[in-house]
């Protein structure tokens, strides 16, 4: 349907007013909220995510697109909840203890929400115990940990060790942040690593769904 393609386009371009307007028009025309989400909003976030990975868009454009998605969700969320439709997966995300940087973490959280992953954002300076408690409470499928300081990267390892001892079967752990590398992620026992927010979406889904990731 052309209207869904238009919705995807305006979301990818970050046009908040149009995203909300078209979403409302589609609902008023009788389209199911889940279809608007799956065929309009999520593809729009994928467009901007792919552009980011190809260096055709940058962090500001991704943030603007995420805000357009959020504006459209103001219309959809109550309807989805009313129908008992909730995100298929749940993620817990936070910046590790001792680190107050959150721009990258916030961007990943927005992109995960744009992929219809429920996100519990713990903010910054998050202790290992708080990650574990939140994952257990919300029955999370994945934890995302961010660090910008090399001095706080060691907290990631301590958190992963705590998670492995906490009897949370199936819970995956992804790490990221400017100083974090795939080699470091492997060394501390993380399940996954993402160098940027767009990659974090496909890596998270691949880990949760236990499907191969194309590198």
Buried (B, 14 or more C-beta within 10 A) or exposed (E): EEBBEBBBBBBBBBBBEBBBBBBBBBBEEEBBBBEBBEBBBBBBBBBBBBBBBEEEBEEEBBBBBBBBBBBBBEBBBEBBEEEEBEBEBBBBBBBBBBBEBBEBBBBBBBBBBBBBBBBBBBEBBBBBEBBBBBBBEBEBBBBBBBBBBEEBBBBBBBBBEBBEEBEBEEBBBBBBBEEBBBEBBEEBBBBBBBBBBBBBBBBBBBBBEEEEEEE
